Amino acid sequence: MLVGSSHGGMSIEDVAHDFPDAIVKMPIDINKGLSQAQAREMAEKIGFMGEACDSAVETILGLYKTFIDCDCTMVEINPLSELSDGRVVVCDAKVNFDDNADFRQKWIHDQRDRTQEDPREVEAAKFNLNYIGLDGSVGCMVNGAGLAMATMDLLKLFGGSPANFLDVGGSAQAEQITAAFKILDQDPKVKSILVNIFGGIMRCDVVAEGIVQASKILGMKKPVVVRLVGTNVDQGKKIIKDSGLEIIAIDDLTLAGKKAVELSMQ
């Protein structure tokens, strides 16, 4: 989708609300690509004329080529400006790249400056964990994005606040579970941890092994509430029970969430 507007600035949402006709949207056939005629139509609709329009057309075509060749998810130019001599120049840009294409775009992804990112998210990415840091006090470890969102909502319902979004996915191994626990344990904001696993592809016994392994390696002092349901759940519960660790196992998610919130407030 090619989107453009003659109204520059930061508040594009306000422009869309106040001047809906000023937002030009042009679907592009990904198999055919952006044509010269489409690029010219866009340039004209956003206000370029004469030699500036010719320059804008070449710039728009170049932006589309960059989008495709570099596996971008977005190339945003704001502003695209006309100079007094008729040239059209890109004054500022925001470019997002598809992480799934890093094997094709190694030279781009090698320039990533991870010092500008949350170190917890950087560490999680090393183990293929989907982690986003938040400001709450209940650390969450869940399998599946939808279940993670529901778990976070449940904590809010009981007056708590999630310290993170952490989806370990459906194929995590014990080492990944250990890595996830390490991130949660080292977060000073985390006062309690809630593990909510609905075992489908993910096996409850693998999760349990990871929890026990992490607790022993890290010498964890933070209270952990675990709710396991699904594949190999009995084996998982037995691993936790036989570990001798003070891990609170609760089958009911509502009760587990309530307990995690209570512990985070002590």
URMOBEL-V145923 format. One record per residue. N is the residue number from 1. RES is the residue in one small letter. OMEGA is omega in whole degrees, -180 to 180 (999 if undefined). D_FIRST is the distance of its C-alpha to the first C-alpha in whole Angstrom. Layout:
N/RES/OMEGA/D_FIRST, N/RES/OMEGA/D_FIRST
This chain:
1/m/175/0, 2/l/-178/4, 3/v/-180/6, 4/g/179/10, 5/s/175/13, 6/s/178/17, 7/h/179/18, 8/g/178/18, 9/g/-174/20, 10/m/-171/20, 11/s/-179/20, 12/i/178/16, 13/e/178/17, 14/d/178/20, 15/v/-180/18, 16/a/-179/16, 17/h/-175/20, 18/d/-178/22, 19/f/-175/20, 20/p/-179/17, 21/d/-179/17, 22/a/178/16, 23/i/-179/12, 24/v/179/10, 25/k/-177/7, 26/m/177/6, 27/p/180/5, 28/i/176/6, 29/d/-174/9, 30/i/-180/9, 31/n/-179/13, 32/k/-178/13, 33/g/-179/11, 34/l/-179/10, 35/s/177/13, 36/q/-179/15, 37/a/179/15, 38/q/179/12, 39/a/179/12, 40/r/179/15, 41/e/179/14, 42/m/-179/12, 43/a/-179/15, 44/e/-177/17, 45/k/179/15, 46/i/166/15, 47/g/179/19, 48/f/-179/20, 49/m/175/23, 50/g/-179/25, 51/e/179/25, 52/a/178/23, 53/c/178/20, 54/d/179/21, 55/s/180/21, 56/a/179/17, 57/v/-180/16, 58/e/179/18, 59/t/-180/16, 60/i/177/12, 61/l/178/13, 62/g/179/15, 63/l/179/12, 64/y/179/10, 65/k/177/13, 66/t/-179/14, 67/f/-178/11, 68/i/-174/12, 69/d/-176/16, 70/c/179/16, 71/d/179/15, 72/c/169/13, 73/t/177/11, 74/m/169/10, 75/v/-177/11, 76/e/179/12, 77/i/179/14, 78/n/6/16, 79/p/168/18, 80/l/-165/17, 81/s/176/21, 82/e/178/23, 83/l/-177/27, 84/s/180/30, 85/d/176/30, 86/g/178/27, 87/r/176/25, 88/v/-176/21, 89/v/175/21, 90/v/-176/19, 91/c/179/21, 92/d/-176/20, 93/a/170/17, 94/k/-176/16, 95/v/175/15, 96/n/-178/15, 97/f/-179/16, 98/d/180/16, 99/d/-179/20, 100/n/-178/20, 101/a/-176/20, 102/d/179/22, 103/f/177/25, 104/r/-173/23, 105/q/-174/22, 106/k/-177/26, 107/w/177/26, 108/i/-175/23, 109/h/177/24, 110/d/180/28, 111/q/-178/27, 112/r/-179/26, 113/d/-176/29, 114/r/177/30, 115/t/180/32, 116/q/-177/30, 117/e/176/29, 118/d/-177/31, 119/p/177/34, 120/r/180/34, 121/e/177/30, 122/v/180/31, 123/e/-180/34, 124/a/-178/32, 125/a/179/30, 126/k/-178/32, 127/f/179/33, 128/n/177/30, 129/l/178/30, 130/n/-174/28, 131/y/172/29, 132/i/-180/28, 133/g/177/31, 134/l/-173/32, 135/d/-176/35, 136/g/-176/37, 137/s/178/40, 138/v/177/40, 139/g/-177/38, 140/c/171/36, 141/m/-171/36, 142/v/173/34, 143/n/-179/33, 144/g/-176/30, 145/a/-180/27, 146/g/179/28, 147/l/178/31, 148/a/179/31, 149/m/179/29, 150/a/178/32, 151/t/179/35, 152/m/177/33, 153/d/-180/33, 154/l/179/37, 155/l/178/38, 156/k/-180/37, 157/l/-179/39, 158/f/176/42, 159/g/178/42, 160/g/-180/40, 161/s/-179/37, 162/p/179/35, 163/a/-176/36, 164/n/163/33, 165/f/180/30, 166/l/178/31, 167/d/-179/30, 168/v/177/32, 169/g/-175/31, 170/g/-175/33, 171/s/-178/34, 172/a/177/36, 173/q/-176/39, 174/a/-179/42, 175/e/179/41, 176/q/177/38, 177/i/178/39, 178/t/179/42, 179/a/179/39, 180/a/179/37, 181/f/180/41, 182/k/179/41, 183/i/-179/38, 184/l/-176/39, 185/d/-177/43, 186/q/178/42, 187/d/-176/40, 188/p/180/43, 189/k/-177/41, 190/v/179/42, 191/k/175/45, 192/s/-177/44, 193/i/176/42, 194/l/176/41, 195/v/-179/40, 196/n/-176/38, 197/i/172/38, 198/f/-171/37, 199/g/170/39, 200/g/171/37, 201/i/177/36, 202/m/-179/37, 203/r/-178/41, 204/c/-179/43, 205/d/177/45, 206/v/178/43, 207/v/-179/42, 208/a/178/45, 209/e/179/46, 210/g/179/44, 211/i/-180/45, 212/v/180/49, 213/q/-179/48, 214/a/-179/46, 215/s/-179/48, 216/k/-178/51, 217/i/-175/50, 218/l/-175/48, 219/g/-172/51, 220/m/178/49, 221/k/-178/51, 222/k/-179/48, 223/p/-179/48, 224/v/175/46, 225/v/-176/46, 226/v/174/44, 227/r/-179/43, 228/l/176/43, 229/v/174/42, 230/g/-173/42, 231/t/179/42, 232/n/-177/46, 233/v/-179/46, 234/d/177/50, 235/q/179/50, 236/g/179/48, 237/k/-180/50, 238/k/179/53, 239/i/180/51, 240/i/-179/51, 241/k/-177/54, 242/d/-177/56, 243/s/-177/55, 244/g/-180/57, 245/l/-180/54, 246/e/178/54, 247/i/-176/50, 248/i/-180/50, 249/a/180/49, 250/i/-177/48, 251/d/-176/47, 252/d/-176/45, 253/l/-180/42, 254/t/180/43, 255/l/179/46, 256/a/178/45, 257/g/180/42, 258/k/-180/45, 259/k/-180/47, 260/a/178/44, 261/v/179/44, 262/e/-178/48, 263/l/-179/48, 264/s/-177/46, 265/m/-178/48, 266/q/999/51
